[in-house]
Amino acid sequence: MKVVVIGGGIAGLAAAWGLCRAKAGSVTLLEREGQLFAHSSGKNAAIYRCVESPQVVAELGVRSAGLLDELLGARSAWLSADGLLLSARTREPLVPLAEVSARVGIEHEWLDQAELVRRAPAIAGGHATAALWVPGGGVLDNHAISTALAREIRACGGRIELGHDAASVRAQAGRVVGVESGGELWPADRVVIAGGAWASQVGATCGAALPLTPVRRHLVMLEPDALPAPRSPTVWDAELGAYFRPESGALLSSPGDAVPWHAADPVADPAALELLAERLAQMAPSLASARVRRFWACLRTFAPDKASVVGADPRVGGLCWLAGLGGHGLTAGVAAGELLAKCIVGESDPLLEATAPGRLVATPVGQSLGGAR
């Protein structure tokens, strides 16, 4: 079996790695840029947050941690586990996250306001009165993860081809036959669309677009008067969506904005700085007037139900997806790659139903529609 994976971000690398690991056949990854992780996978806040809703994202996040331990040899090789504080004005917004954590087996602890402020002094005077402490959260090493995935793909005989723009997926008689790039056809029995914000556009080239929406989000490097200690936890306001964590002698923060965008590298909007200041004034007043070192924008891509899209397309035989990872790509992507491989080689997994592309199209998915066969 010949498989072509489109995209060199975390989704594409995880898909190719999962397929190579499952010995699914010959695997070729096509990336249009001259490097891997060129877009969202390399421009994010690198936060490992497995406490998420919907639950399938949390389950993939937990699975990913185990797979990354195996891939890199130790948790410390890919994660600085300094902890994650999910804060809110009251317990109510945090209850669903605590319930997911309990069901999935994620270690967590309720904190009151006094303990929250002790662990994150910057939020003193803010609106939070409760928090969930997640000791297994922290900061990912994106470079270590991408390097390890690429190394293992090549070690298993997979190919990574940079500078190859996948212009279209070619299909005949309702089944994929390959991917066109630069006027050349790369023959394939299976095509995996893992192109992030561009995924739906690629699917449309063979009549199989999905309702995936890229959104623009800003990241800001702040220089407050008093920096948290270097190994301080990430603080994430569950209501506002804003967060901050230490980074390179500064504070990496985001207002948690999510403006629908087109599939193109977004230009940073200074209005995001005003939004961040407004949200920090509620969340961590001492940071609201911090100096801005620099800021930039990146894309996150979501399905309507916010769950990842992993599996076989019911409309075109041999077409598969690993997309819609939202802001959870580095947290959950490696397990999504393993899940995709299971779909393609015909193994069962309860998470495949929750992530199936067919939930987003009119045609129902049934056992007879296994495009991965």
N, C-alpha and C positions, 0 to 999 in steps of 0.2 A: 504494500500500500504506500502511495506517495501522498504526503501531506504538506501543504504550503500554509504557513502561518503569516498573516499580514499584521505587522506592527512590532516595533522593537522597544516598547515600554514594558512595564511590569506584566501586563496582560499577555503580550506576545511571548516574552521570555518564559513566563510561567507555563503557558500553553505548550511551547516547544519542549521545555524541560519535562513536563508531565508526560508528553507523548514519547520522548526518548526514554524516559525512565520505565514506561510501560511497554517498551519495545513494539511500538505501534507501526513501525515501518520506517521509511526514509522521511526525514523531517527537514524542511527548509524554511527559514524565517527571512522574510523580506522587510527591510526598513528603509524608508525613503531618505532619511537623514544620514549624515556621515558618522553618527555615533548612536549608541543605545541610550535609552532614558533621556531623549532630547527634549521632550515636552513635559506633560504633567508629572510623569514619574520622576523627573529630575528637578522639578520646581515646586515641590510641596514642602510641608512642614515636618515631614519624616516622623510623625507621631504614631506610635503603636497604640491604638485604642480598639480593643476587641469588644468592649462593652457597647453594643450597638443594637438598634432596632431598625429593620426587622431581624428576627432571631437568626435567620440563615446567615446574615453577615457576621454575627457573633460566633456562630459555629465554624464558619470558614476561618475567622481570625484565630480561634483556638487551634484549629487543625494546622494552620500556616505556621504557628510558632513551633509545633513539633517537627514539621517538615524542615523548617529553617535550622533548627537544632541539628537535625540529621545532616543537612546539606553543608553547614559551616562548622559543625563539630562541637559547638557550645553556644548557649544562650548569649553569653557575653561577646561572642564574635559578631553578632548582628544587632544587639539591643543593649542600650544603656537603661536598665530598669530602675529609673529614679522615681517611678510612680506617677499616677494620674489622679488628679482631684477633679471630680465632676460636681460643680457647685450649682446652687439654685436658691431663690428667695425662700422657698419652702420645700418640704420633702416631696410634695406631690409630683413635680415633673421628673423626679429621680426614681420614683417607685417602679415604673415600667422597666427601667434600666437595671434596677436591683433584681427584679423578677427574672429578666433574661439572664443575668449573671448567675442566679441561683440554678436555673434550669440547665445552663450550659456548663456550669462548674467553674466559673471565673471567681477567683478570690476577691472579696470586696468587704468593706466595713463602713457602717454609717458613722459620720462625724457630726458633732454639733458645731455651732459657730465658733466657740472658743478654741476648739481643737483645729478647726479649719484655718483660723487666723494664725494659730501658732505654727502650722505647717506652711502657710503661704501668707506671710505678713503683708504682702503688697495689697491684699484684698481688704485690709482693715478699713472700716468705714463704708464698705460696699454693701450691696443689698442681700448678699447671700447669708442665709442662716443655717443651711444644711449642706452636706456634701457626701458623696460616695468616694471612698478611698480605694483605689485599684492599684495595689502594689506591683502588679505585673506589667503595668503600662510604662511607657517611656519613649525614648528616642531611638529610631531605627538608623542603621548605617546603610543608606541606600546604595552607596558605592560597593560595599562588601556584598550586598545581596545581588546586585546586577552582575558583578564580576563572577561570583560563584555560579550563578545560573548559566551565564554564557560559557564559562569553563566546562561545566558538566554537559551542556548541550554538545559542544564540540568533542568532548571526550567520548561521548556516546555515538559519534558519527554524524550528528546533526550539522547543518550548514547555517551560518548567519551571513546574510548578504546585505551589506550596507549600500546606501545610495541607489536603491531600487524602489521606485515609486510604484505601488500596485495600482495601476490605473483602473483596472476593472476585473471582476470575476467573470470568467467565461462559463456559460452553461449551454448544454445541448440536450434536447428532449427531457427537460426538467431535472437535469443533473449536472453538477459542476464537472468541468473538464480541465480547468486550470486557471491561472492568474496571468493577466497581461501586464507587463512592465517594460517600458521603454521599447515598445514594438515587439517584444519577445514574449512568447507564451511559455509559462512554467507549468508543465502538465501536472495535474493533481487528481487524485481520487477523492480527497477531502481538502476543503479549504476552510481555514479558521480565521474569522474576522476578529482581530484583536487590536483595532486601530483607534481606541480611545474616542476622542471627540469626532473623529472622522469615520467611525465604524458604520453608522447608518448610511452615509454617503456611499461607502464601498458596497454595502449590501444592495443599495438601489441599482447598482450597475448590472445586477442579475435579477432585478425585480423583487428584491427581498429586503426592503428598508424596514427598520424597526423604529418605534417612537422613543428614541434616545435623545435626551436634551443636554447639550453642553451648557454649563453655567460658569460665569467668570467669578473668581475669588481672588482677593488680594492678600498678600503677605507683606508685613512691615517690620523692619528692623528698628527697634527703639533704643534710645539711650537715656534711661531714667536716671534721676539723681542718685538713687540707691539701687544697685543691682541685687537680685536674689543670688544666693550662693550657686556656684556652677552646677551642683548636683541637685538642685531644687526640682520638685515635681512640675509636670505640666499642669496648668490650671485651665479648665474648660467650663465655661458657663453654659449649662444645659438649656437655658431658656434663650439667651441672646445668641448663642452660637460662637461667641468670641472666645479666644484663647490666647495664652502666652506661655512661653518657656524660655529658659536661658539658652543663648547661642552665641558663641564666639565673642565673649565680652560684651554682649548686648542682650536684648530681649526680642525674640522672634514672636510676633503677634499677628492676629488676623481678626477683622471684624466679623468674620463668618458670613460675608455677603454671598449671594447666589443669584446673579443676574443672568437670565438666559442669553446665550451668545451663539455666534456661528462658529463653525469648525475652522478656526484660524487663531494663531497666537494673539491674545488680547493685549491691547494697549492699556497700561495702568491709568486709572482715573484718580486725580487728586481728591475727588469727593469721597473716596474710600477712607482717606485720612480723617475727614470730619466724622464719618460714621464710626470709625474706630475710637476716636476721642469721646464721642457720645456714649458708646457702649462701655468703654473703660471707666467713664465717670460713674456709671452704675455698678460696675463689677469690681473695679480696683481704682478708686479715685486718685491714689498717689501716682498712677501711671498715665492719667489722662493728658497731662501736659508734657510728657516726655518728648525729647528731641527725636526727630526722625532721621535715621542714618540713610536709609534707602527703602524703596518699596517697589513691588512688581505684582503682576497679575498672572494667573494661570487658569487652566480649565479643569472642571470636574464634570463627569458625564453620568447622568442618572436615567434609569427607567422610571416610568410613572409611579411604580410601587416602591422605589428605592432599593429593591433587591437586585443582586447581581444577575447578569444574563449569561448562563453557561449551558451549552448543549447544542443539540441538533436543530436546525431550522426545519419546520414541517412543510415548507413550500418548495424547497429546492434540495434534491437529494445530494448528500455529501457536503452540504454547507453547514458549518458550525460557528458558534459564537463564543467569545469570552470578552464581554463588554459590560458597560454600565456599572463599573466598580465604584463610581462616585468618588468620595474622598477616602475610600477604604482600600485602594489598590495595594499599597505596600503592606497593609495589615492582613488582608484576606486573599491577595492575588495568588500566592503560591498554592494554597489549597484549592483555589478555583481552577488552577492549571491541572492539578491532580484529578479534580472532579471531571473536567473536560476529557481527559485521557480515558477515564472510566467509561464515559459515554461512548467514545469512539471505538474502544475495544470491546464494548458490549457488556461491561460489568455494571451491576446495579448499585445504587446509592440513594438513600432517602432524600438527599439534598437536591438531586437532579429534578425532581418535580417542582420544587420551590423556585429553582433558577431557570427552568425551561424557557427558551425563546418563544415557544408556542403560546404562552400565557399572554403575550403582547400582540398577537395577531388573531384574526378572525377564525382561522382554521384551527380546530382543536387538535391537540397533540395526543396521539395514542400510540400504542406499542407498534402499530403497523407503519408509523411515520418516522421511524428511527433513521434519520438522515445520516447517522454515523455508521450505518451498516455497510 
